[in-house]
Amino acid sequence: MLEKGIKGTGEVTVTEELTAKTMGSGELLVYATPAMIALME
């Protein structure tokens, strides 16, 4: 079980493979929501 108040950090460089357009979650060349969620998990 996770403890209350723990913290973490993560960093990723957005490449074309991680864009909404490439991942099929939109038409823009922006960081895709599914990629962001995967990073948070």
PQR file of N, CA, C, O and H, with PARSE charges and radii, in Angstrom:
ATOM      1  N   MET A   1       0.840  -1.179   0.000 -0.4000 1.5000
ATOM      2  CA  MET A   1       0.000   0.000   0.000 -0.0000 2.0000
ATOM      3  C   MET A   1       0.888   1.248   0.000  0.5500 1.7000
ATOM      4  O   MET A   1       1.929   1.272   0.657 -0.5500 1.4000
ATOM      5  N   LEU A   2       0.479   2.272  -0.731 -0.4000 1.5000
ATOM      6  CA  LEU A   2       1.230   3.517  -0.773 -0.0000 2.0000
ATOM      7  C   LEU A   2       0.979   4.339   0.474  0.5500 1.7000
ATOM      8  O   LEU A   2      -0.124   4.352   1.019 -0.5500 1.4000
ATOM      9  H   LEU A   2      -0.366   2.252  -1.265  0.4000 1.0000
ATOM     10  N   GLU A   3       2.018   5.023   0.913 -0.4000 1.5000
ATOM     11  CA  GLU A   3       1.889   5.891   2.078 -0.0000 2.0000
ATOM     12  C   GLU A   3       1.416   7.272   1.663  0.5500 1.7000
ATOM     13  O   GLU A   3       1.764   7.757   0.586 -0.5500 1.4000
ATOM     14  H   GLU A   3       2.914   5.013   0.470  0.4000 1.0000
ATOM     15  N   LYS A   4       0.631   7.898   2.505 -0.4000 1.5000
ATOM     16  CA  LYS A   4       0.159   9.258   2.270 -0.0000 2.0000
ATOM     17  C   LYS A   4       1.363  10.208   2.244  0.5500 1.7000
ATOM     18  O   LYS A   4       2.247  10.134   3.098 -0.5500 1.4000
ATOM     19  H   LYS A   4       0.348   7.505   3.380  0.4000 1.0000
ATOM     20  N   GLY A   5       1.378  11.105   1.244 -0.4000 1.5000
ATOM     21  CA  GLY A   5       2.400  12.139   1.176 -0.0000 2.0000
ATOM     22  C   GLY A   5       3.657  11.791   0.399  0.5500 1.7000
ATOM     23  O   GLY A   5       4.550  12.631   0.284 -0.5500 1.4000
ATOM     24  H   GLY A   5       0.660  11.165   0.550  0.4000 1.0000
ATOM     25  N   ILE A   6       3.758  10.572  -0.143 -0.4000 1.5000
ATOM     26  CA  ILE A   6       4.960  10.246  -0.913 -0.0000 2.0000
ATOM     27  C   ILE A   6       4.959  11.048  -2.214  0.5500 1.7000
ATOM     28  O   ILE A   6       3.906  11.443  -2.714 -0.5500 1.4000
ATOM     29  H   ILE A   6       3.033   9.890  -0.050  0.4000 1.0000
ATOM     30  N   LYS A   7       6.131  11.277  -2.741 -0.4000 1.5000
ATOM     31  CA  LYS A   7       6.272  12.062  -3.966 -0.0000 2.0000
ATOM     32  C   LYS A   7       7.175  11.331  -4.937  0.5500 1.7000
ATOM     33  O   LYS A   7       7.982  10.487  -4.548 -0.5500 1.4000
ATOM     34  H   LYS A   7       6.987  10.956  -2.335  0.4000 1.0000
ATOM     35  N   GLY A   8       7.027  11.666  -6.189 -0.4000 1.5000
ATOM     36  CA  GLY A   8       7.887  11.108  -7.224 -0.0000 2.0000
ATOM     37  C   GLY A   8       7.991  12.088  -8.377  0.5500 1.7000
ATOM     38  O   GLY A   8       7.194  13.020  -8.484 -0.5500 1.4000
ATOM     39  H   GLY A   8       6.372  12.352  -6.504  0.4000 1.0000
ATOM     40  N   THR A   9       8.951  11.882  -9.217 -0.4000 1.5000
ATOM     41  CA  THR A   9       9.112  12.721 -10.401 -0.0000 2.0000
ATOM     42  C   THR A   9       9.371  11.832 -11.601  0.5500 1.7000
ATOM     43  O   THR A   9       9.859  10.709 -11.473 -0.5500 1.4000
ATOM     44  H   THR A   9       9.599  11.125  -9.130  0.4000 1.0000
ATOM     45  N   GLY A  10       9.041  12.347 -12.748 -0.4000 1.5000
ATOM     46  CA  GLY A  10       9.305  11.649 -13.992 -0.0000 2.0000
ATOM     47  C   GLY A  10       9.501  12.676 -15.086  0.5500 1.7000
ATOM     48  O   GLY A  10       8.951  13.776 -15.032 -0.5500 1.4000
ATOM     49  H   GLY A  10       8.645  13.259 -12.852  0.4000 1.0000
ATOM     50  N   GLU A  11      10.274  12.312 -16.056 -0.4000 1.5000
ATOM     51  CA  GLU A  11      10.558  13.235 -17.148 -0.0000 2.0000
ATOM     52  C   GLU A  11      10.646  12.443 -18.437  0.5500 1.7000
ATOM     53  O   GLU A  11      11.202  11.345 -18.466 -0.5500 1.4000
ATOM     54  H   GLU A  11      10.720  11.418 -16.099  0.4000 1.0000
ATOM     55  N   VAL A  12      10.098  13.002 -19.496 -0.4000 1.5000
ATOM     56  CA  VAL A  12      10.141  12.343 -20.792 -0.0000 2.0000
ATOM     57  C   VAL A  12      10.306  13.410 -21.868  0.5500 1.7000
ATOM     58  O   VAL A  12       9.763  14.508 -21.748 -0.5500 1.4000
ATOM     59  H   VAL A  12       9.647  13.894 -19.473  0.4000 1.0000
ATOM     60  N   THR A  13      11.037  13.093 -22.893 -0.4000 1.5000
ATOM     61  CA  THR A  13      11.150  13.974 -24.047 -0.0000 2.0000
ATOM     62  C   THR A  13      10.100  13.527 -25.056  0.5500 1.7000
ATOM     63  O   THR A  13      10.061  12.362 -25.451 -0.5500 1.4000
ATOM     64  H   THR A  13      11.478  12.201 -22.991  0.4000 1.0000
ATOM     65  N   VAL A  14       9.258  14.455 -25.464 -0.4000 1.5000
ATOM     66  CA  VAL A  14       8.188  14.119 -26.394 -0.0000 2.0000
ATOM     67  C   VAL A  14       8.774  13.960 -27.791  0.5500 1.7000
ATOM     68  O   VAL A  14       9.344  14.888 -28.366 -0.5500 1.4000
ATOM     69  H   VAL A  14       9.290  15.401 -25.143  0.4000 1.0000
ATOM     70  N   THR A  15       8.614  12.755 -28.311 -0.4000 1.5000
ATOM     71  CA  THR A  15       9.039  12.442 -29.674 -0.0000 2.0000
ATOM     72  C   THR A  15       7.785  12.254 -30.526  0.5500 1.7000
ATOM     73  O   THR A  15       6.671  12.249 -30.002 -0.5500 1.4000
ATOM     74  H   THR A  15       8.151  12.001 -27.845  0.4000 1.0000
ATOM     75  N   GLU A  16       7.962  12.103 -31.807 -0.4000 1.5000
ATOM     76  CA  GLU A  16       6.817  11.931 -32.702 -0.0000 2.0000
ATOM     77  C   GLU A  16       5.982  10.704 -32.323  0.5500 1.7000
ATOM     78  O   GLU A  16       4.763  10.701 -32.499 -0.5500 1.4000
ATOM     79  H   GLU A  16       8.867  12.107 -32.232  0.4000 1.0000
ATOM     80  N   GLU A  17       6.638   9.669 -31.806 -0.4000 1.5000
ATOM     81  CA  GLU A  17       5.919   8.455 -31.410 -0.0000 2.0000
ATOM     82  C   GLU A  17       4.964   8.694 -30.249  0.5500 1.7000
ATOM     83  O   GLU A  17       4.017   7.928 -30.069 -0.5500 1.4000
ATOM     84  H   GLU A  17       7.627   9.672 -31.663  0.4000 1.0000
ATOM     85  N   LEU A  18       5.190   9.739 -29.456 -0.4000 1.5000
ATOM     86  CA  LEU A  18       4.362  10.026 -28.280 -0.0000 2.0000
ATOM     87  C   LEU A  18       3.331  11.121 -28.532  0.5500 1.7000
ATOM     88  O   LEU A  18       2.703  11.604 -27.591 -0.5500 1.4000
ATOM     89  H   LEU A  18       5.959  10.361 -29.601  0.4000 1.0000
ATOM     90  N   THR A  19       3.151  11.515 -29.785 -0.4000 1.5000
ATOM     91  CA  THR A  19       2.184  12.569 -30.079 -0.0000 2.0000
ATOM     92  C   THR A  19       0.776  12.001 -30.248  0.5500 1.7000
ATOM     93  O   THR A  19       0.598  10.824 -30.563 -0.5500 1.4000
ATOM     94  H   THR A  19       3.661  11.122 -30.549  0.4000 1.0000
ATOM     95  N   ALA A  20      -0.210  12.856 -30.033 -0.4000 1.5000
ATOM     96  CA  ALA A  20      -1.604  12.460 -30.183 -0.0000 2.0000
ATOM     97  C   ALA A  20      -1.883  11.966 -31.602  0.5500 1.7000
ATOM     98  O   ALA A  20      -2.605  10.989 -31.797 -0.5500 1.4000
ATOM     99  H   ALA A  20      -0.064  13.812 -29.777  0.4000 1.0000
ATOM    100  N   LYS A  21      -1.312  12.642 -32.577 -0.4000 1.5000
ATOM    101  CA  LYS A  21      -1.551  12.257 -33.974 -0.0000 2.0000
ATOM    102  C   LYS A  21      -1.048  10.843 -34.249  0.5500 1.7000
ATOM    103  O   LYS A  21      -1.750  10.048 -34.874 -0.5500 1.4000
ATOM    104  H   LYS A  21      -0.725  13.436 -32.419  0.4000 1.0000
ATOM    105  N   THR A  22       0.143  10.527 -33.795 -0.4000 1.5000
ATOM    106  CA  THR A  22       0.723   9.205 -34.027 -0.0000 2.0000
ATOM    107  C   THR A  22      -0.001   8.120 -33.237  0.5500 1.7000
ATOM    108  O   THR A  22      -0.184   7.008 -33.732 -0.5500 1.4000
ATOM    109  H   THR A  22       0.714  11.173 -33.287  0.4000 1.0000
ATOM    110  N   MET A  23      -0.415   8.440 -32.002 -0.4000 1.5000
ATOM    111  CA  MET A  23      -1.071   7.442 -31.154 -0.0000 2.0000
ATOM    112  C   MET A  23      -2.558   7.303 -31.451  0.5500 1.7000
ATOM    113  O   MET A  23      -3.223   6.430 -30.894 -0.5500 1.4000
ATOM    114  H   MET A  23      -0.267   9.343 -31.600  0.4000 1.0000
ATOM    115  N   GLY A  24      -3.083   8.155 -32.323 -0.4000 1.5000
ATOM    116  CA  GLY A  24      -4.483   8.037 -32.708 -0.0000 2.0000
ATOM    117  C   GLY A  24      -5.464   8.622 -31.711  0.5500 1.7000
ATOM    118  O   GLY A  24      -6.651   8.295 -31.733 -0.5500 1.4000
ATOM    119  H   GLY A  24      -2.542   8.864 -32.776  0.4000 1.0000
ATOM    120  N   SER A  25      -4.966   9.498 -30.828 -0.4000 1.5000
ATOM    121  CA  SER A  25      -5.865  10.095 -29.837 -0.0000 2.0000
ATOM    122  C   SER A  25      -6.176  11.554 -30.152  0.5500 1.7000
ATOM    123  O   SER A  25      -6.722  12.269 -29.311 -0.5500 1.4000
ATOM    124  H   SER A  25      -4.002   9.764 -30.811  0.4000 1.0000
ATOM    125  N   GLY A  26      -5.837  11.990 -31.337 -0.4000 1.5000
ATOM    126  CA  GLY A  26      -6.080  13.366 -31.758 -0.0000 2.0000
ATOM    127  C   GLY A  26      -5.362  13.640 -33.058  0.5500 1.7000
ATOM    128  O   GLY A  26      -4.732  12.752 -33.632 -0.5500 1.4000
ATOM    129  H   GLY A  26      -5.394  11.409 -32.020  0.4000 1.0000
ATOM    130  N   GLU A  27      -5.458  14.873 -33.521 -0.4000 1.5000
ATOM    131  CA  GLU A  27      -4.855  15.253 -34.803 -0.0000 2.0000
ATOM    132  C   GLU A  27      -3.630  16.157 -34.655  0.5500 1.7000
ATOM    133  O   GLU A  27      -2.975  16.479 -35.647 -0.5500 1.4000
ATOM    134  H   GLU A  27      -5.969  15.594 -33.055  0.4000 1.0000
ATOM    135  N   LEU A  28      -3.318  16.568 -33.420 -0.4000 1.5000
ATOM    136  CA  LEU A  28      -2.233  17.525 -33.209 -0.0000 2.0000
ATOM    137  C   LEU A  28      -0.926  16.839 -32.830  0.5500 1.7000
ATOM    138  O   LEU A  28      -0.917  15.722 -32.312 -0.5500 1.4000
ATOM    139  H   LEU A  28      -3.850  16.306 -32.615  0.4000 1.0000
ATOM    140  N   LEU A  29       0.158  17.520 -33.096 -0.4000 1.5000
ATOM    141  CA  LEU A  29       1.485  17.031 -32.707 -0.0000 2.0000
ATOM    142  C   LEU A  29       1.806  17.536 -31.298  0.5500 1.7000
ATOM    143  O   LEU A  29       2.738  18.314 -31.096 -0.5500 1.4000
ATOM    144  H   LEU A  29       0.151  18.427 -33.517  0.4000 1.0000
ATOM    145  N   VAL A  30       1.014  17.075 -30.339 -0.4000 1.5000
ATOM    146  CA  VAL A  30       1.198  17.405 -28.926 -0.0000 2.0000
ATOM    147  C   VAL A  30       1.329  16.095 -28.152  0.5500 1.7000
ATOM    148  O   VAL A  30       0.994  15.027 -28.666 -0.5500 1.4000
ATOM    149  H   VAL A  30       0.257  16.443 -30.504  0.4000 1.0000
ATOM    150  N   TYR A  31       1.813  16.181 -26.922 -0.4000 1.5000
ATOM    151  CA  TYR A  31       1.969  15.005 -26.073 -0.0000 2.0000
ATOM    152  C   TYR A  31       0.617  14.326 -25.888  0.5500 1.7000
ATOM    153  O   TYR A  31      -0.342  14.963 -25.453 -0.5500 1.4000
ATOM    154  H   TYR A  31       2.085  17.048 -26.504  0.4000 1.0000
ATOM    155  N   ALA A  32       0.535  13.062 -26.208 -0.4000 1.5000
ATOM    156  CA  ALA A  32      -0.715  12.317 -26.166 -0.0000 2.0000
ATOM    157  C   ALA A  32      -1.138  11.996 -24.731  0.5500 1.7000
ATOM    158  O   ALA A  32      -0.310  11.636 -23.895 -0.5500 1.4000
ATOM    159  H   ALA A  32       1.314  12.544 -26.561  0.4000 1.0000
ATOM    160  N   THR A  33      -2.421  12.131 -24.462 -0.4000 1.5000
ATOM    161  CA  THR A  33      -2.949  11.801 -23.131 -0.0000 2.0000
ATOM    162  C   THR A  33      -2.619  10.367 -22.726  0.5500 1.7000
ATOM    163  O   THR A  33      -2.204  10.155 -21.586 -0.5500 1.4000
ATOM    164  H   THR A  33      -3.094  12.423 -25.142  0.4000 1.0000
ATOM    165  N   PRO A  34      -2.782   9.364 -23.606 -0.5600 1.5000
ATOM    166  CA  PRO A  34      -2.422   8.000 -23.197  0.2800 2.0000
ATOM    167  C   PRO A  34      -0.948   7.862 -22.795  0.5500 1.7000
ATOM    168  O   PRO A  34      -0.614   7.089 -21.897 -0.5500 1.4000
ATOM    169  N   ALA A  35      -0.085   8.603 -23.456 -0.4000 1.5000
ATOM    170  CA  ALA A  35       1.346   8.560 -23.096 -0.0000 2.0000
ATOM    171  C   ALA A  35       1.568   9.189 -21.726  0.5500 1.7000
ATOM    172  O   ALA A  35       2.378   8.702 -20.937 -0.5500 1.4000
ATOM    173  H   ALA A  35      -0.356   9.231 -24.186  0.4000 1.0000
ATOM    174  N   MET A  36       0.840  10.281 -21.445 -0.4000 1.5000
ATOM    175  CA  MET A  36       0.963  10.941 -20.141 -0.0000 2.0000
ATOM    176  C   MET A  36       0.483  10.016 -19.017  0.5500 1.7000
ATOM    177  O   MET A  36       1.121   9.921 -17.969 -0.5500 1.4000
ATOM    178  H   MET A  36       0.182  10.676 -22.086  0.4000 1.0000
ATOM    179  N   ILE A  37      -0.631   9.344 -19.241 -0.4000 1.5000
ATOM    180  CA  ILE A  37      -1.164   8.434 -18.234 -0.0000 2.0000
ATOM    181  C   ILE A  37      -0.196   7.275 -17.998  0.5500 1.7000
ATOM    182  O   ILE A  37       0.023   6.870 -16.856 -0.5500 1.4000
ATOM    183  H   ILE A  37      -1.150   9.421 -20.093  0.4000 1.0000
ATOM    184  N   ALA A  38       0.378   6.746 -19.066 -0.4000 1.5000
ATOM    185  CA  ALA A  38       1.357   5.659 -18.937 -0.0000 2.0000
ATOM    186  C   ALA A  38       2.560   6.118 -18.119  0.5500 1.7000
ATOM    187  O   ALA A  38       3.080   5.353 -17.307 -0.5500 1.4000
ATOM    188  H   ALA A  38       0.200   7.075 -19.994  0.4000 1.0000
ATOM    189  N   LEU A  39       3.005   7.346 -18.319 -0.4000 1.5000
ATOM    190  CA  LEU A  39       4.127   7.881 -17.544 -0.0000 2.0000
ATOM    191  C   LEU A  39       3.751   7.984 -16.077  0.5500 1.7000
ATOM    192  O   LEU A  39       4.564   7.661 -15.212 -0.5500 1.4000
ATOM    193  H   LEU A  39       2.583   7.968 -18.978  0.4000 1.0000
ATOM    194  N   MET A  40       2.542   8.424 -15.780 -0.4000 1.5000
ATOM    195  CA  MET A  40       2.114   8.566 -14.383 -0.0000 2.0000
ATOM    196  C   MET A  40       1.969   7.217 -13.697  0.5500 1.7000
ATOM    197  O   MET A  40       2.212   7.100 -12.496 -0.5500 1.4000
ATOM    198  H   MET A  40       1.882   8.686 -16.483  0.4000 1.0000
ATOM    199  N   GLU A  41       1.575   6.201 -14.452 -0.4000 1.5000
ATOM    200  CA  GLU A  41       1.426   4.870 -13.849 -0.0000 2.0000
ATOM    201  C   GLU A  41       2.781   4.314 -13.488  0.5500 1.7000
ATOM    202  O   GLU A  41       2.873   3.202 -12.968 -0.5500 1.4000
ATOM    203  H   GLU A  41       1.377   6.296 -15.428  0.4000 1.0000
TER
END
